[in-house]
Amino acid sequence: MNQAILEKTIEHVSVKLDDKGRDKMYKIVFIDIDGTLVNEDKIVSNETKAAIKQLQQSRVEVVLSTGRPPYHFSALARELGIHSYVSFNGAYVCYRGKGVKSFTMNKVYIQRLVELSSEHGHPLVFLDNEKAVCNEENHPHIIQSFNDLKLAYAPKCNPDFWRETELFQMMLYCQKHEERLYHEQMSELSLVRWHEYALDVMPAHVSKAVGIHYLLHYLDISPDAAVAIGDGLNDKEMLAYVGMGVAMGNAHPDLMEHANMITKDVNHDGVSFALKKLRLIT
């Protein structure tokens, strides 16, 4: 670990507190799901559950910030009593059941990606506001990624689904050494790897930070009064945007450069540990 990263580890970060021993700045906490809130088995630890509950009881807003569509985390949100979220990597924002902002994908760019990925034998998953649909049936990489999310289904196949609905996001299935051509030829889209076999695909101007911006504006809260906690490459922008960006100990190395603080990993209750360091919980 280089010196710049070491200085961000939780043992080395100092926090300015008010006269009651609590950081008075932070009013809202954005928390990523996979690798942050839940571990590889998609389980939330009891320690993390207790931390979320204590935050809510202290009137700090708790918001999920994820690349997942809402229907892929609804059960988790209900379990934790969280009703606000930034989903689809910022493409759909909801506050206590009310839609705040949404971005859908341009069909011209969708068609170009469909054609390009077909040329190279790379399948796609289309995501609208209700379901996920693929363009190649029973592809092992699609099945593997859904299994890794502990989702109890594989998406149905309809190659023309994107023509019939408005998409918030897509998933492109290719391996890391194969993705360069998409970055070069599809500059109108943002592609962020979240899985060994898959990338999330969004409009180029969309990120979690963009979704957070609109929610903070809606709530009249300054970015300086926000905390964001994450572990993945799709968390870069949001950690840089808020007043306190926290990277998990298991975070991608490139993410740590964008963080103000690095906490413990997901298997050692990194979320709870960071919130205690910030004096948001006891």
N, C-alpha and C positions, 0 to 999 in steps of 0.2 A: 504494500500500500504506500503510495507516494505521500510526501509531506503535506501537500495541499489537501488531499483526501483525509489524511490522519487528523488534521486540525478540525475537520468537520464531524468527527465521531462524537458520539453523545457525551463521552467523558471529558471532552475538551471544549464544548460549547457552553458559553455563559449566557444566561437569560436575564434580561432586565425585568425586575418585579416591582409591583406597587407596594405600598406600606402594609398590605395585608398578606404579603408573600405570594401573590398570584400575578401572573402576567395579565395586565389589564388591556392589552391590545386586541387579543384574538376573540372574535365573535362567531366564527364559523370554521368548521373543519371539513375538508374534502378528503375522502378516503377511497383509494383504489380497492378493487376486490381481489383479483387473483394474484397471489404472491404477497399480498399486503394484509388484507382482512382475513382471507382464507389461505390455508396451506395447500400443499400439493394434493391432499386428499379432499380438498374443498370443505374443510371443517374450520369453524370459528372457535377459538379456544375460549374457555370460560373466563379467563382473565380479560380477553379482548371484549367479550360480551359485557362484562361488568364495567369496563372502561367506557364503552359506548353509552351504557345506561346512565353512568355518572355524568357524562358530558350533557346528555339530554336533560337530566334533572337540574343542572346548573344553568340551563337556558342558553347553552351554546348550540348553534345549529349544526347538525350532522348531515352531511350530504355524500351519497355514493358517487364516485367519479370513475367511470369504467368504459371499456370498449364494448362491453356486452350490450345487447338490446334489452329493454326492460323485461321482456318475457323470459330471459335467461337468468334473471336474478330476483324475480318477484317474490319467490318463497323466502329467500334470504332477507330481503327487505322487510317482509312481514315479521319474520322471526326477531329481527332487531328493532322493529318499530321505527324504521326509517322511511319517510314518505317523500323525500326529495332526492333528486339524482340528476347527474350529468351523464347521459348514456350515449351509445354509438360514438364514443370518442369526441363528444361535444356536439354531435349533430341533433340531439334531442334533449332538451332541458325541462325538468319538471320540478315545481315547488309545491309540496303538500297537495299533490293530485292535480295541480293546474299546470298546463303547458305554458312555458315561458318563452321558448325559442326553439325553432327547428330549421334544419337545412336538409334538403333532398338533393339527390345527385342528378346531374345533367345527362339526359338520355343519349346525347351525341357522344359523350365521353364513355358512357357505359357500353355503347355499341362498339366503339373502338377497342375497349378492353376485352370485350367478348370475342371479337375477331382476332385480336393479337394473342390472347391466351389460348384460343382454339388452334391457332397455327403452331403453337409450341406444346400442345397437349397438356395444358394446365387447367384444371377444373376451377369453377367458381361457385360460391354460395352467395345468393342474393338475400338481403335483409330489408324487409319493410317494417311497418309498425305493428304487424301481427305475427309474422312467422319468418322462418328461414327456409329457403328453397334452393336446391343445387341444380347444376346443369349437366351433371354426370352421375348416374346412379351407382351406388355402392362403391364409390372410389375409396380405397383403403386410407388415404391420407385425410379425407373428410371425416370418415368414421373414427379414425384415431383421435383427431382434434376434438370432436364432440365427446368422445369417451373421456378424454383428459379433463374436460370441463365438468365431468360427471353429469352430463345431460342424458336423460333417459330415452333419447330418440336420435335417429339420424334423419336429416332433412329429406323431404320428398323431392322428386326430380321433375322439373319443368323448365326446359331451356329457354322458353319464351316468357317466363314469369316477369322479368324486368320490363317487358313491354306493357304489362297489364296493370302495373302499380307504380307507386313512387318509392324509390329506394333511399334509405338513410345511409346504408353502408354495404360493402361487399367484402367477401373474403377471397383472396387469390391464393391458390395452392401451388407453390413451387418451393424448391429448396434455395438456401441462401445464395449459392453460386449461380443461380438462374435468375435472380431478381433484378440484376442490373439493367437489363434491357427495358424493363417496365419503368424504372426511374428515368431512363433516358428518353423513352418514347411517349410517356404519359405524364408530362410535367403538370398537366391540369389536375392531377390527382395526387393525394398524399398516400403513400404506402408505408405502413409500419409493421414490422415483424412482431408477432406475439406468440408464435409457436414454431417448432422446428420445421413444420411443413407449410405454415400459413402466414399471410399478411392481411391486416385490415386495410381496406381501401376506402378513402373518404375524399370529398372535394378538397383541393389544395389549401383552401383558406380555413378549413375546419380542424380544430384540435380541442383537447380538454380545456385548455386555457381560454379558448374562444367561448365555449359553453359556460365556463366559470365567470367570464367577464359579463355575460348577459344576466346571469343569476345575481351576481353582486350588484349590478346596476339596478335590477328589479328590487332588490332588498335595500338599496342605498347603503351598501357596506363597501368600504375601501379595500382594495386588494391587500393593503398593508395589515388589515385586520383579519386576514384569512390564513389558515394553515392548510397545506396539502401534503398527503403522505402517499408514496407510491414506490414501485419497484421496477417498472418496465420502460421501454423506450418511448411508449406513448404517453409517459408521464413527464417528459422533459419540459414541455412548454408550461404545464401547470405549476411545476415546482419553481420554475423561473419567474412566473407571473405573480405569485402570492408573496405575502410578507415573510412567511416561514415555510420553506420547502424542505420536506423531510424525506430522505431516501432510506428504504429498508436496508438492513445489513446484507440481505440476499439480492439487492438490486443489481441490475445490469451495470457494469463498470462505467459505461458512458453516462449513465444517469447521475452518478454521484457528483460529477463535476457541476451539475446544475442545482445541487442541493445546498441549503444552509446548514443542515444537520444530517448526520447518518446515525440511525438508531440500530437496535438489535434486529436480528432476522425474524422472519415470520414464525419460525418454530420456537422462538424465545420471546414471544409477545412484544415484538417491536413497536406496534401501535401503542399499546398501553405504556410501554417504557418511555416513548417520546412524549406522550401527553402528560406523564408525570414530570418529566424534565421541564416541560413548559408550564408546569403548575396549573394545568387545566383540570387535572384530577388529582386526587390524593392517594 
